Amino acid sequence: MLRYPVPLLHKGLVGLGMASEASAGPAPALTSLHVVKVESELGGVEYVSPNNLSTIKDHGGSYLYIYTREMGYGHLPFAKMNGEKAKEVSSTMIDVNGDRIIDGWERKWDVSGNQSGRFEYENTSTNYPWNKMYTALNIK
């Protein structure tokens, strides 16, 4: 392993230490984005295929959560339900092949207070080609 001198700063003192060489490629562009799951008090958990236009179950009750999955890196995530901004309550890293490199994200959106309607989600790639991706799902 190659080591290079790196200046160290500690309480006003400047020293010279050794650091390992590190490099990484650019983050992957956003390549896919879709709704993967809907969870509610009345409908329970429903997994959604990428080509579905609506849920099969009737949802609603005291809570309603929508889960989205995106592969690649986006930097402007925005979701809404029936035209009102959704609240992102969590995000989980996706590592497809166990190499400890983040390949994408699964996000959980809270749209409680809605019983049914249209959920929309979009995000823009962090880097080239800076594409914007969009998905929507009708919730019964």
Protein Blocks (a to p, Z undefined) as FASTA:
>chain_A
ZZddddddeehiacdddddddddddddddfbdcdfbdcdfklopadddfkbcbdfbdced
jbdcdddddedjdfbdcddeehiacddfbdcdddfkonopafbdcddddfehiabdcddd
ddddfbdehiacddddddZZ
